[in-house]
């Protein structure tokens, strides 16, 4: 038993106990990580280099790829390093940095997905106003607001979490430092303050989710009324990748944080964490390029 002032490291959850399975985990995560780096790197390069992709939709997609690279680089490399070196340790400062970075990238990504839904809504439902509402300055401001909101969100949660006294050991039941797992180590009622902040964050995220849902209800209402089959196909090709990514990201993340304690278990928490931290950054490039002819042509070039 120790308090937070004497803690100098935490012990993360290991994926496997045997050396063979640890190496298998390392190779699996290495493959996923390299795929995420390659896919997102190609999208960033294509959008930056091809002048035909200098539009609001691809500008936001470039920002999304940057956030995906940040998200997966926060959690996966440390987990791979631990498996390779047969250790579970992460330093106290490293844990704080991981929580800050993770909340920064994951929060900014969620706000950016909300902005991308708004962009699709304006493009399809109010096309005559698109040039005015989604000008260069407006797009930069919205992207900057998403990044800044993620930074403030992460700073608030990290500072609040690590101001709580910890005396329930140093074992974190997750493969990366996560706030709910750190709160389990607290030894006073002060952890309720952070729980309250998490509830506020979830409510804010739910408001963004409702905005995304309402945007797509109106989008699909307009798309289904289009007389041209080609027009409907183009609209769906723009919207379905974003909707797929939002569904995976939100469903796994919300369930991970809002599931009843009665069904919680280390194995389930581990699977959910992989679903909303590792899978989306690796799958985003594939999902966005599969139905997007302009992006596929740029990638080929």
Residue pairs with C-beta under 8 A, 6 or more apart in sequence:
1 167
1 168
1 169
2 166
2 167
2 169
2 170
3 165
3 166
3 167
3 187
4 162
4 164
4 165
4 166
4 167
7 92
7 166
7 170
8 91
8 92
9 89
9 90
9 91
9 92
9 95
9 170
10 89
10 90
10 92
10 95
10 170
10 171
10 172
10 177
11 88
11 89
11 90
11 170
11 171
11 172
12 78
12 79
12 82
12 88
12 89
12 90
12 172
12 174
12 175
12 176
12 177
13 88
13 172
13 173
13 174
13 175
13 266
13 270
14 22
14 82
14 83
14 88
14 175
15 21
15 22
15 25
15 79
15 83
15 175
15 270
16 22
16 24
16 25
16 83
19 86
22 83
22 84
22 86
23 83
23 84
25 79
25 80
25 83
26 80
26 83
26 84
29 76
29 79
29 80
29 83
29 278
30 80
32 72
32 76
32 278
32 282
33 72
33 73
33 76
33 77
33 80
33 282
35 282
36 68
36 69
36 72
36 281
36 282
36 285
37 69
38 285
39 282
39 284
39 285
39 286
39 289
40 65
40 66
40 68
40 69
40 281
40 284
40 285
41 65
41 69
42 285
42 299
43 61
43 62
43 65
43 285
43 288
43 289
43 295
43 299
44 62
44 65
44 66
46 53
46 295
46 298
46 299
46 301
47 53
47 54
47 58
47 59
47 61
47 62
47 65
47 298
48 62
49 298
50 298
50 301
52 294
52 298
53 294
53 295
53 298
56 119
56 134
56 139
57 116
57 119
57 120
57 123
57 238
58 295
59 139
59 143
60 112
60 115
60 116
60 119
60 139
60 143
61 116
61 288
61 295
63 112
63 143
63 146
63 147
64 109
64 112
64 113
64 116
64 284
65 284
65 285
67 105
67 108
67 109
67 112
68 109
68 280
68 281
68 284
69 281
70 101
70 104
70 105
71 102
71 105
71 106
71 109
71 277
71 280
71 281
72 277
72 278
72 281
72 282
74 98
74 101
74 102
74 105
74 176
75 98
75 102
75 175
75 176
75 277
75 278
76 278
78 90
78 94
78 98
78 176
79 175
79 176
82 88
82 89
82 90
90 98
90 177
94 177
95 172
95 177
95 182
96 158
96 162
96 177
98 176
98 177
99 154
99 157
99 158
99 161
99 162
99 177
99 178
99 179
99 182
100 154
100 155
100 158
101 154
102 154
102 176
102 177
102 178
102 277
103 150
103 153
103 154
103 157
103 158
103 179
104 150
104 151
104 153
104 154
105 150
106 150
106 253
106 276
106 277
107 149
107 150
107 153
107 154
107 201
108 146
108 147
108 149
108 150
108 151
109 150
109 249
110 205
110 208
110 249
110 250
110 253
111 145
111 146
111 149
111 150
111 208
112 143
112 146
113 208
113 212
113 242
113 245
113 246
113 249
114 146
114 208
114 211
114 212
115 142
115 143
115 145
115 146
116 242
117 211
117 212
117 215
117 216
117 242
117 246
118 142
118 211
118 215
119 134
119 139
120 215
120 216
120 219
120 238
120 239
120 242
121 215
121 216
121 218
121 219
122 129
122 130
122 133
122 134
123 130
123 134
123 238
124 219
124 222
124 223
124 235
124 238
124 239
125 218
125 219
125 222
126 133
153 201
156 197
157 179
157 194
157 197
157 198
157 201
160 193
160 194
160 197
161 179
161 182
161 183
161 194
162 182
163 190
164 183
164 186
164 188
164 190
164 191
164 193
164 194
165 186
165 187
165 188
165 190
166 182
166 185
166 186
166 187
167 185
167 186
167 187
168 184
168 185
168 186
168 187
169 185
170 185
171 185
172 178
172 181
172 182
172 185
173 181
173 184
173 266
173 269
174 181
174 269
174 270
174 273
175 270
175 273
175 274
176 273
176 277
178 273
179 194
179 198
180 198
180 257
183 191
183 194
183 195
198 257
202 254
202 257
202 258
205 250
205 254
209 250
209 254
212 246
216 239
216 243
219 235
219 239
220 239
222 235
223 232
223 235
223 236
223 239
224 232
226 232
226 235
236 291
237 291
237 292
237 293
238 292
240 291
241 287
241 288
241 290
241 291
241 292
242 288
244 287
245 280
245 283
245 284
245 287
245 288
248 275
248 276
248 279
248 280
248 283
249 276
249 280
252 272
252 275
252 276
252 279
253 276
255 272
256 269
256 272
256 273
256 275
256 276
259 268
259 272
288 295
289 295
289 296
289 299
